[in-house]
Each structure stands twice: as C-alpha cells, then as structure tokens.
Amino acid sequence: MQKDSRKNEERLLPFETIKAATEGDVDAMDKILKHYKPYIVKLSIRTDGDKSYIDEDLRERLVLMIS
C-alpha cells in the first residue's frame, strides 16, 4: 500500500509551487501548466464520426481557466 501512496505523491505538485503560482510566480505557473498539459489535451479531444481531433479553442479556454 505504501508503494501506491509514493506514486501518488510523485504525481502531486509541491505545495510551494502552487503557493508561488497563486502569488503570481510565472515559473511556478509554467510548472503547473506543464504538469496538467496531458490532462488538458485529453479533455480537449473531440470526436467527429471516425475522426478525433483536439479542439484548440477548448484547450485554450481550459489553459486560461487555470492561468
């Protein structure tokens, strides 16, 4: 069980990074955006028949929401 909790901790952003981002630190915000980029892309995928594509407008809106 401890092994799973270590994996979760490795995936978490450090509190200091989050705090710095809320205080306007641009580098911290970049780290947060980089951390969540795969999730943002996943949320932005749209399907049209047999085709899947990234909805860039939606992706940009999601990025702006956490910026």
N, C-alpha and C positions, 0 to 999 in steps of 0.2 A: 504494500500500500504506500509506503514511503517513496518508492521509486516514482509512482504516478504523481505524487504531490511535488516532487522535484521537477518533473516535466512541466507541470502547470506553472511553477514558479519561474522556470526558464522562459516561458511564453509571456509572462507578465512584464509590463513596463515598470521600471523602478519608480517609486513614489516621487523621488526627487525630480525625475524627468517630467512627470505630469504636473507637479507643482510649478516647475520652472516654465512650462508651457502656459499655464494659467496666468503666470506673471508676465507673459509676453516674450519669453525667450524664443527666438526664431530657430535656433539649433534644436531645442527641445521639441518644438512643433514639427520640425522636419523629421525627427526621430519617430514621433507619433504617427505622422502620415506614412512614413516608410513601413512602420510596423503594421498598420491597418490596410495598406495598399492591396494585398491579395483579397482581403475581405470586401473592400470597396469594389474591386473589379468583379468579384463573384456576385455581389448584389446588383451590379450594373449589366449583367448578361441578360439579353432578351432573345427570345426565340420567335422566329417568323417562319412557320412551316417547317421545312427541313434545315433551315439556316439559323445559326446562333451568332449573335454579334454583341459587342459592347456598346451600350448606349452612352455615348460620350457626354451628352447633356446631363444625364442622370449621374454619371460618375463625377462630373464637375460639381453638381449640386451637393452630392454627398461629401466631397472634399471641402467645399465651402462651409458645410454644416459643422464640421469638426475643426475648422480653422479659426 
